[in-house]
């Protein structure tokens, strides 16, 4: 027969474990090429749409999205491929030309969906040619404002159905509200049990 104290302990352990098992994740994979273009895959748990991506370039690398200096032989922003039904709001070419940051907004970018976008990158040394993506950061914002940040590394890999020179990924745990409640109940039961000793 289990005593009341033992029962409290078992209940606390069960509730705490149940709360931790329901954690979900927001996550994404990303690839970029040194001459431009990006592939993004939403690898999150079901229900977490990717709402926006912010690109912050590093070193002397900049977006070359108009035919005016700096840079030459530019490519404007364009959608190369969209696997799902996501609506994509690309930045204006004029607002990103010569800059190191760009923001892309999405509607309906669901888990398992991926997109490939094209644009041109140049570097400040040559004003043309390949950018240096070492240390570039991609910040993804998901349902509920939860963010995950990926730093690119010079690792060639396939992302979103294409091969990219620099890739990265990031994941952030997002506990469900019921999980937080269960953790709280489990912790309360544990504290009550300890208090009675």
C-alpha positions in Angstrom: 0.0 0.0 0.0 1.3 3.5 -0.9 1.3 6.1 1.8 -0.1 9.6 1.2 3.4 10.9 1.1 4.4 8.4 -1.5 1.3 9.1 -3.5 2.1 12.9 -3.5 5.6 12.1 -4.8 4.4 9.8 -7.6 1.7 12.4 -8.7 4.3 15.2 -8.7 6.7 13.1 -10.8 4.0 12.1 -13.3 2.7 15.6 -13.7 6.2 17.1 -14.1 7.1 14.4 -16.7 3.9 14.9 -18.6 4.6 18.6 -18.7 8.0 18.2 -20.2 6.9 15.7 -22.8 4.6 18.1 -24.6 7.3 20.7 -25.6 7.1 21.7 -29.2 9.7 23.4 -31.4 10.1 26.2 -33.9 12.9 25.5 -36.2 14.2 26.2 -39.7 17.1 25.4 -42.1 18.6 28.0 -44.4 21.2 28.1 -47.2 22.7 31.0 -49.1 25.1 31.3 -52.0 28.0 33.8 -52.0 26.8 35.2 -55.3 23.2 35.5 -54.0 20.0 33.5 -53.4 18.5 31.9 -50.3 16.6 28.7 -49.5 14.5 28.4 -46.4 12.7 25.4 -44.9 10.2 25.6 -42.0 11.1 22.5 -39.9 8.9 23.4 -37.0 6.3 21.4 -35.0 2.8 21.4 -36.6 0.9 24.6 -36.2 4.0 27.0 -36.2 4.0 29.1 -39.3 7.1 31.1 -40.2 6.1 34.8 -40.4 9.3 36.6 -41.3 13.0 36.2 -41.9 15.6 38.9 -41.4 19.0 38.6 -43.1 22.0 40.4 -41.6 25.1 40.1 -43.8 28.6 40.3 -42.5 32.0 41.6 -43.5 31.9 43.7 -46.7 29.0 41.8 -48.3 26.0 43.7 -49.4 22.8 43.2 -51.5 23.1 44.4 -55.1 19.5 44.6 -56.2 19.5 47.5 -58.6 21.7 48.5 -61.6 23.2 51.5 -59.7 26.4 51.6 -57.7 27.6 50.0 -55.5 27.9 46.8 -57.3 27.4 45.8 -60.9 25.5 43.0 -62.7 22.7 43.0 -60.2 19.7 40.7 -59.8 16.4 41.9 -58.3 14.5 40.1 -55.6 12.4 37.3 -57.0 10.7 34.0 -55.9 12.5 31.1 -57.6 10.4 28.4 -56.0 7.5 28.1 -53.4 6.6 24.5 -52.3 3.4 25.5 -50.5 0.8 28.2 -50.5 2.8 30.8 -48.7 2.4 34.4 -49.7 5.8 36.1 -49.9 6.4 39.8 -49.4 9.9 40.6 -50.8 11.7 43.7 -49.8 11.9 46.5 -52.4 15.1 46.4 -54.6 15.8 50.1 -53.8 15.6 49.6 -50.0 18.1 46.8 -49.9 20.6 47.9 -52.7 24.0 48.5 -51.1 22.7 47.4 -47.7 23.6 44.6 -45.3 20.1 43.8 -44.0 16.8 42.7 -45.6 13.5 41.5 -44.2 11.1 39.1 -45.9 7.5 38.5 -44.7 5.4 35.4 -45.2 1.8 34.4 -44.7 0.9 30.7 -44.6 4.6 29.5 -44.5 3.6 26.2 -42.8 5.9 23.4 -41.4 7.5 21.3 -44.2 7.1 24.2 -46.7 10.2 25.7 -48.3 11.0 28.6 -50.6 13.9 29.6 -52.7 14.5 33.3 -53.4 16.9 35.0 -55.8 18.9 38.2 -55.5 22.5 39.3 -56.0 25.3 39.7 -53.4 28.5 41.6 -53.9 31.4 42.5 -51.8 32.8 46.0 -51.0 36.3 45.1 -52.1 35.5 44.4 -55.7 32.0 45.9 -55.9 31.2 42.7 -57.8 31.8 39.0 -57.4 31.2 36.8 -54.4 30.1 37.9 -51.0 31.6 36.6 -47.7 28.8 35.0 -45.7 30.9 34.0 -42.7 29.1 35.2 -39.6 25.9 36.2 -41.5 22.8 35.8 -39.3 19.3 34.7 -40.3 16.6 35.5 -37.7 13.2 33.7 -38.2 10.1 34.8 -36.4 7.3 32.3 -36.0 3.7 32.1 -34.6 3.4 33.9 -31.3 6.6 36.0 -32.0 8.9 33.1 -31.1 12.3 33.6 -32.7 15.2 31.3 -33.8 18.5 32.6 -35.0 20.9 30.7 -37.4 24.5 31.7 -38.1 25.7 30.7 -41.5 28.9 28.5 -41.8 30.8 27.7 -44.9 29.3 24.2 -45.2 27.9 23.3 -48.6 24.6 21.4 -48.3 21.2 20.8 -49.9 18.5 23.1 -48.5 15.0 23.5 -50.0 15.9 21.3 -52.9 19.0 23.2 -54.0 22.7 23.2 -53.0 24.0 26.2 -51.2 27.6 27.2 -50.3 26.8 28.4 -46.7 24.1 26.9 -44.5 22.7 26.9 -41.0 19.8 25.9 -38.9 18.2 26.8 -35.6 15.6 25.5 -33.2 13.8 26.9 -30.1 11.7 25.0 -27.7 8.1 26.3 -27.2 6.2 24.6 -24.3 2.5 24.3 -24.8 0.3 26.3 -22.3 -1.0 23.0 -20.9 2.5 21.8 -20.4 3.3 24.9 -18.4 0.2 24.3 -16.3 1.1 20.7 -15.7 4.6 21.6 -14.7 3.2 24.2 -12.2 0.8 21.7 -10.7 3.5 19.1 -10.4 5.9 21.6 -8.8 3.1 22.7 -6.4 2.4 19.1 -5.4 6.1 18.5 -4.8 6.4 21.6 -2.7 3.3 20.7 -0.6 4.8 17.3 0.0 8.1 18.7 1.2 6.3 21.3 3.4 4.5 18.6 5.3 7.7 16.9 6.4 
